Amino acid sequence: MRTNPPTAANGNLATVMIEEEPLARPAEYPNRYATIPPNGRRCEFTGLGHAKLYQILGVGGIGRRKVRVANLRMPGTTRGQTLFHVGDMLRWLDELAQKNRITATSDDSTN
């Protein structure tokens, strides 16, 4: 809320109160990386399991172009640690949900 300085109206002082609506800000996403959880566990940020995250984020996966992925592996080894950017993943999931919401709305209006 903002208060303007008193003004003279017909010789009397008046205070004008202006209530401002907060601006709709885009969602803020965490700027951090997380590991893909081991089998049988779920990601604390997305709720997705081990296999589903590898399916989405693996080479050729549907989220690979939108989500940064880092594979930490020592030279000469076949195994390593896979990390994904949490903010990118949540942003991509929100975009996917928005597309699904729009599609569902347009399907409802045609029936």
Buried (B, 14 or more C-beta within 10 A) or exposed (E): EEEEEEEEEEEEEEEEEEEEEEEEEEEEBEEEBBEBBEEEEEBEBBEBBBEBBEBBBBEEBEBBEBBBBEEEEEEEEEEEEBBBBBBBBBBBBEEEEEEEEEEEEEEEEEE
